[in-house]
Amino acid sequence: MGELKLAINQYCDANKIDRVFGEDGQITRSTQKRFSYNFSKVKEILEPMGKWNEILTINTPKFRKLIETLPHYLKKEIDQTKTLEREFKVISAVKKK
């Protein structure tokens, strides 16, 4: 499976494409990114509001849920603290019916 994934990625990169169609279906490649946050800066943003203790033990799902409750300007400030942790390609295949 690893060899197949490598071959698909190489083909897509060489041809600058992310989707290949065939008689039986298609293969699609998409990019996914994972981010991490600079929590010392996030603390500076959340502590004055009394929200820092809600995520004191950094729990990513809890942190994401909290972010959704914040005003837009704070979401934007927190978003500026994130850095790209890793990026990878995801390949999916769809068989024609």
Summary of the structure (lengths in Angstrom):
residues: 97
radius of gyration: 19.8
end to end distance: 23.7
largest distance: 59.4
contacts: 201
relative contact order: 0.23
helix: 47%
strand: 31%
